[in-house]
Amino acid sequence: MNKKALAILMRARMRPNDLSKLALSPLSNEVNQMLSNSQGNQSGTNVARLATEDGNENLNKQRSFQAVRESMHSAISMNKTEVLDSVLNEFSEGYFSLSFENRSKLLLTLAKEYDLNRTQVRELIKQYLGLQLPSGNAAQSGGVEDEGFLSTFYRIERNLRHSLKPVYEILFERLNTHPGGLKFLTILRADIFSILAEENIASLRALDSYLKEKLSTWLSPAALELHQITWDDPASLLEKIVAYEAVHPISNLIDLKRRLGVGRRCFGYFHSAIPSEPLIFIEVALLKNIAQTIQEVLWDNPPIPENEATCALFYSISSTQPGLAGINLGKFLIKRVITLVKRDMPDISVFATLSPIPGFMQWLLSKLASQSKLAEVEDISCSSADRSGLTFYENVLEPEEERALMDSSGDLAAGKSGMEIMLNLLKPTSHEWTNSAKLLSALKPPLMRLCARYLLQEKKRGKALDSVANFHLQNGAMVQRINWMADRSEIGLHQSAGIMVNYVYRPENIEEYAQSYFSTGHIHSSYDVQRYIQPLTEIESSTD
């Protein structure tokens, strides 16, 4: 094994599993520094020693909350540019030294005490409402007298715009232009998420919303650089790809090299303020056809010659910064990659994904449990006609699906109804049903049909309930196909009973599909998916 491969392997192994918790750790700054400077086994020893230091020693190193609060105030109020950098450094270093409890206190202080001045806002609104509007077309006449008359409006409007900006905007703006400040702001926002997860605080939510707007502006596509990540990139970058891969974990160096080799592409969005790691990256497989299983993507050995490829399959997209959640960098990344691949490989005409369905099993098990419980409570033993009169009862199984499950369950699961049997089969984490050909045959029709229903019909606030579906649909994709037993991994079976979905991006329709989904919630889908939940006549009548 060469030195580069060894470095990637060792650094990736030392990476914490839960990166969001690192942002909350008082040692996060030191650990990040250790990781970036580490080499081989010596680094592993240093990090292990750091992680096992006595808690009292760490507490002794922490600065007092009051000192960090004062440095934050100075960073906001100080106007001497020659010392501002040192003040911002002092604040960020002090922030990292705080415990989670004190970080929470500091962020609440920032949200409440450095908010906008509402008394001033109310006074300006009163002044504005007290002005008499110019009559007729006076505002458009452009005379000197008219300009003088309107100057009061302009002045109050300018003051009102200024007063509606919270004071903490100054801190955000200054940190954004400070070396390392953008990365610090993403950690700050990740901490806000953790606090809001425990308690919904209005002032802190407003702080988060404002910071999100700022980050969205600073991370516009024009400010980001698209870079193709290859095996020739530094080991420090490649180990981050291993660490941050969120969809299909990279198992070893051979796996990593395959994903960066022939027939594969990896692209990342980088920002000049965080040059050492991508903000988000996407992995692409060049194939003859749209893949139906993740196994054929990850273990396609050898890959087809690139000049035979007609499909670019996006099989993994991962964000590296928890603090950028809710900022849709993926939309711009996918569009840029499509444009780049079309330019470099004109024979590729299909752009698709092979995506997980992370919320399907949670939704299905909840539905089966509630309906089985309702059936038991209501003691439903009457005819199907009588059952239909029960407002909340829904047998999610078709009659033939129910019979097949009743006949196939054997010793693995018992139940009074097909829904109860299905629940008892799918609920255990052992997934024993996957080892029975008879059960696989009985479960496939209802699972595929209910998965299509989940993707196309189950919504929240008018948008797809599944987070990954919502992501691709709002980016302008359509639901092309759902694939049985496409991911047999533990997480694939746990999330979606092994089912995966292909979304297709048609460059000529991306904007149209995105707009219709945004405005009406309409989900574009193929006949192959619609047929699971709609009669043929309805599909034909809805097809242009």
N, C-alpha and C positions, 0 to 999 in steps of 0.2 A: 504494500500500500504506500503510495507516495505521500509526501508531506501535506499537500493540499487536501487530499482525501481524508487523511488523519485529522487535520485541523477541523474540517467540516463536521466529521463524525463526533469529535470530542465536544465541540462548541454546541452542536445541536443537542447532545445528551444533557448538557448542563442547563439548557434553557428551561425555565419554569413552565409547567404544564398550563397553569392558569395565569395568563399574562395580565388579566384585569386586576388580579390581586397584587401584582407587582406595583401597580400604580399607587396602591394604598399602603405599601410597606414603607416604613421610615428608612429602610435601607435601599430603596429602589435606585436612587442615584448611584450609590456605591456599587450595587450589584451590576447595574448596566455598564458602569465603567470597568468593572472586573471582567464582564463578559466580552466587552469590546477589545480588551487588551490581553485576554487570556491566550495561552498557547499550551495545548496538550494537557498532560496529566497534572502539571504543576498548577494550571488554572483550576482544574477540578478540585484540587486540594484546598486552594485559597477560598473558592466559593463555599465549599463545605465548611471550612473553618469559620467563614463569615456568617453562615446560616446558623451555626451552633454556638455563637458567642453568648455569653451569659446575658440574660435580659436586663439585669441591673446596669451592666456596662453600657448597653444601648441607651438606656434611659438617661444615664449621666451625660451622654453625648448630645442629647436633644436640647435645643435652645428653648427658652421659655416661650410660651404662647405670646406673652406681651411683647417680647422683643421682635418676633416675626410680624406681629400685627403692626408694630411701629415701622418696621422696614417696608411693609406693604403700603402704609400711609405715605411714607416718604416717596415710594415709587410712583404714587399717584399725584402727589402735590408738588414734588420738586420740579423746578424749571431749569436748574443748572445742568445743561447737557453734558458738561465735561465730567460730572460725577454720577450721571444717571446710570451708566452701565454698571458701575460698581454697586449701586443701590439695588438694581434689578438682580444682579448676581447674589447679593446678600439675601434678598427676599426669596429667590428660588431655592437657594441652598437651605435657608431656614425652613421653608415649607417642607422640603424633603425630610427634615429632621423631626417633624411633628408626628405624633401618633395619629391614628385615624380619628379619634375623638377630637383632638385639637384641630385637625384639618377641617373637620365638620364645623367646628365653632368658627374657624377663620372664614370659611366660605359663607357661612350664614352672616357673619359680620360684614363681609364684602357685599352680599346681596341686599342687606337691609340698610346699612349705614352709608353706602356709596351708591344708592339708587338715585333716581331723578328727584328733583325738588318739586313735589306736587303742589305746594303752596304757590310757588312761582308760576307753575303751569296754569293753575286756576285763575290767578290774577291776570295773566296775559290773555287768557280766554275771555275774561270779563271785559278787558280793554278792547279786545277785537270785536266782541259782540256789541259793544257800545258805539262802535263807529257806524256812521251812516254810509250805506253803499252809494256809489255814484249812480246817478239816474241815466236812463237811456243808454246811449252809446258813448258816454263820456269816457269810459275806461279805454275805448278803442280810438278815441279822437287823436290822442298823442300830443295835445297842446302842452305848453309850459305850465299853465295853471293846473291842468289835469295831472301832470306828473307830480306837481307839488301836493295835490290833493291825495294822490295814491301813495306818496312816500311813507305816510303813517302806516298804511296797510303793509307795505314791504318791510318796514322796520319791525313791526310786531310779528309778522310771519317769520322773519329771520330769527328773532328772539325766541319765538315759540319752537321752531325747529331745533334750536340749540338747547332749549330747556327740556325737550323731550328725550334728550340723550342722557342715559344714566352716567354717573360719575365714573363707574368702573370701566366705562369704555376707554378711558385714558390708559388704564392699566393694560387692557387687552391690546390696544394700539401700540403701546411702547414695548410690550413683550413680543409682539409680532415682528418688530424690526430689530429685536435684540438677538444676538447669536444664541441658538438653542431655545429661543422663546416660543417658537411655534410648537415644537415637541412638548415643551412644558405645558402649553395651553391644552394640548390633547390629553395629557395626564390629568390636568386640572378638571377637565370635563368628564373624564372617566371616574374621577372621585365624586363628582356631582351625581353621576348616575347611581353610584353605590349608596349615596345618602338618600336620594329620592326613592330608591328601591325599598328602603326601610320606613320612610315617612314622606308623604306628599306635602311639601312646603311650597306655598305659592311664590314667595319671594325667590326661592332657590330655583324654581322652575322657570321664572322669568329670567333669571341670570343665565340659565342654561340655554333658553331660547335665543337670547341676545348673542351669546357666545357662538351658538350654532350659525346664526346669520353671518357673523363676522368670519368664521372659518369657511363658510360656503363661498364668501366673496374672495377671500385670500387664496382659496384652493380652486379657483375657476380653471377650466381647461387650458386657458391661455398661460396660466402660471405653472402648469405641470408638463413634465417631459416624459414622453413615451420611450421606453428602452426595452429592447429585446434582451432577456436574461439568458445567458449561455453558460456552458461549463467553463469558459475562459474568464468569467467574472471572478472577482476576489472571493476567497473562501468566506470572508466575513459577510458578504452578501448572500452567498448560497446557503449558509447555515440559517439565515433568516427565512429563506424560502422553506427549508425543512421545518423550522420552528413554527411558522405562521400558517402553513398549509392546514386549512380548516375543514375541508370536505373529504379528501381521501389522503390520510396520513402517508407520508413518504417513509417507507419501511427501512430502506438502507441506501447505501451509496449507489448501488447498481440501479435501484429504482429512480433515484435522483438523476443519474446520468441518462437514463432512458427518457425521462420527461424533458430533458434539455437537448436530446439528440435528434437523429434523423427521423423525419415524420412527425416531429413534435415542435411546439413553439411555447415560449413563456414570455409574456409581456408584463411590464410593470409601469405604474405611474409614479414618478419621482418628483419631489419638490426640492428646490435648491437649498431650502432651510433645513431639510432632513436628508442630506445626500446619501447617507449610508444604507438606507433601506427603502423599499417601495412602500407607498401608502396603501396600494392595492395591487394585486397581480392576478393574471388570468392564464390558465393552462389550456393549450389547444392541441388537438390531435388532427392530423391530416389523413383523411380516409377516403375510400371509394364511395361509401354509403353512410347514412346516419346510423351510428352504433345503437344497438338495443340493450347491451349489457356493459357495465363498467369493467367487467373482467376482460372483455375483448379490447378495451381501450388501454387498461393498465398492463396487460400481459400479451399484447399483440407483438409476437416475436417471430421472425423479424417484421418490422413495419413495412408497408408497401412502399415502392419507390415514389418519391414526392411528385414526380411528373405524372403519375397515374391518379393522384388525388383529385376528387371533385367536391369534397365536403370538408369544411373546417368545423370541427366539433369542439365547442367550449365545454370542458368537463369539470372545471374547478375554477372558482373565483373566490379569493380570500382577501379580507381586509386585515391590515397589520396593526391598526391603531383603534383600540376600543373607544377612544374619545372622539372618533369621527363617525360614530353610529348616527344614522339618519341623514348623512350627507351623501347623496347618490353619486359617488365617483364612478361606480360601476357602469352607469349608463353611458358616460362619455368614453370610458375605456373600451367598452364593447364596440361602440361606433368607430372609434379610431382604429381598433384592430381589424374590423371588417374592411375599412378603407385601405389599410396597409396591406392586408392579405390579398385583396382584389387587385391592387396595383402590382404586387410582386408575383402573384400566381393567378393569372387571368383564367385558367381552366377551372378554378374553384368557383362554383356557382351557388352552393348550398352552405348556409351558415346556421348551425343548429347547436343545441345544448343537449347534454345528458345530465339531467338535474335530479337531486333528491327531492322528496316530498316530506319535509320534516314534521309537519303537523298532522299527517293523515291518521296514523294509528292512535294518537291522543284523541282526536275527534271521534274516530270510529269506536274505540273502547268506551268512551264516555256515552256515546249514542246507544251502544248495545247495553251498557249497564243501566242507563236510565229507563230504556224501554222494557228491558227484562224485569226491572223492579216494578215498573208501572203495571205490567201484565200480572205480576204476582200480587200486588196490592189490590188491583181491581178484580182479581180472580177471574181472569178472562177465560171462559170456557164455552162462550157462546159462538154463534156463527160469525163468519167474516163480515156479514152485513151489519150485525149488531156492533161488532168491533169498530166499524168505521164511524159510528156515532160518538165514540170516545174522543174528545177534543185533542188530547195530548198523546194518544197512543198511535204509534206508527210501526208496523212490521216492516223493517228495512229489507227483508228478504222476499224474493219472489217465491211463489209456491213450489216451483221445481227446485229452487236453491234450498229451500227448507227441507224438502224430502231428501235431497242428496246428502245434506249434513246429518240428518237423522239416521240415515242408512250407513254413513261412513265413519261416525265418530268412534265406534269401538270402545276400547278401554281407556283411550286418552282423555276423553271428556264426556261428562254426562250433563243432562239438562232436560227440562220439560219442553223446550222449544228450540227451534233452529238458532234463534238469536242467543239463547243462553249457552248452547253448545259452542257456537262460534266465539262467544266471549271467553268461555273456559279454555278453548283451544289457543286463542291468540294472546291471552293475558300472561301466561307463564313466560319468563325470560329464557327458558331453555329452548323454545321454538321447536319442540319435538315434532310438530305437524309437518315441518319441512322434510322429514325423513320418510314420510308415508306418501307413496304415489297416489293412493286412493284419496287421502285428505287433500293433497295438492290439487287433484282434479275437482274435488267438491268445493274447495275454497276459491279457486280461480275465478269462476263467473261472478260471485257476489263481491269479491274484493276488487276486481277490475271495474265493475259497474259502480260500486260505491266510491272508488277512487276518482272515477270520471265525474261523478256527482260532486265530490268534495272540491275538485279543481274548478269546475265550471259553475256550480250553483251555490256553494256555501260561501257566504260573504260576511264581511264586517265593515260597517259604514259604507256599503256599496262597492267595496273592493274585495278581491280574493282573500279568503281567510288564511290561506297558506302563505307564509312570508316569502318563500322563494318564488312562488307563482306570482305574487304581487310585484316582486322586483322585476321579473322578466316582462310581465304584461305592461307595466308602466313604462318600460323601456321600448315597447313597440313590437314584442314578439307575439306569436300565436301558439296555441297548444296543438302540437302535431300528432303525438302518439304517446300512449302509456305502455310500459314494457313490463311483462311478468318476470319475476325472479331476476331482475336486472342487477341487483346488489344483494348478494348473499352474506355480506359481512354482518357482524353483530349489530352495528349501528344501523345498517340498512334494513334489517329485519325488525329492529326495535322501532324505527321511525315510520316505516311505510310497508311493512310486510314484504320487503324486497322489491317493491315496485318503484320504478323510476319513470321520468317523463322527458320527452323530447320537446323543447320549445324551438321554433324556427324563426329566424330573423330574415325577412325578405326586405332587402334594402329599399326597394321601391315602395314598400308599404309601412315602413317603420313609423314614420311620423303620423300617418293616418290611423294606424292601430293604437298608437300611444294616445292620440287625442281622443279617440272614441272611448277608450278605457277610462281616461281621466274625466271626461265630461259625463258619461252615462254608465260607466262600469261594465260596458259590453266587452265580453271576452271572445276573441276570434279563435276558432278551433276547426280542426279538420273533421271530415266525415268519420274517420277511424275512431275519433274520440266521441263525437256526438252520438254515434250509433249505440253506445252503451246505455244512454239515458233517454233517448228520444226515439219514437217510432219512425220508421223509414219515411212515411208520408210527411211527417213534420220536418224532417231533415231536408227532403226534396223541396218543400214549399219555402223553406228559409234560405235555400241556396240560390244565389244569383245566376 
